[in-house]
Amino acid sequence: MEKVFDDEFMEIQTGMVALCLEALEDVNIKVDKVYIYAFCDEHETFFNTFFEYNSQIVSFNELGVSDDIINQVFDLGMDDTEKIVDLCNEYNRKAPIQFKLIYDTNTKSFDSNYDYDNLEKTEFGCAGAFIEWENEVKNNLK
């Protein structure tokens, strides 16, 4: 059976989640949720993640993941983000600029939110948008 756009799109996102979970294997921690933020426009690519663990929002650093592993995850995550853009271009689809992905490890459910507007309209940029989303998730946990 021939792969179609939706299958390939989902396969890349599944790889992003697997990448984050594999990075936690060294510290032997099972998180409840994986939150992935990715951004890609013609000028910049950005990838970062945080986790829900014991009802708290934590980063790789707070979970004890080594800097080398974290850097590898971010590099590979940015590569995957660019792969999604390339895939969209290949299929003549509009590529999302901003991705918010949530994977629940307990229910195995996946949720996503895509934004097609550039962040140049905001003063925060992609790193600020990531921090804003992380804070929003933290506040919703309380």
Secondary structure, DSSP 8 states (H G I E B T S, - for coil): ----HHHHHHHHHHHHHHHHHHHTGGGT---SEEEEEEEE-SS-EEEEEEEEETTEEE-TGGGT--HHHHHHHHHHHHHHHHHHHHHHHHTT----SEEEEEEETTTTEEEEEEE-S-GGGSSSHHHHHHHHHHHHHHHHH-
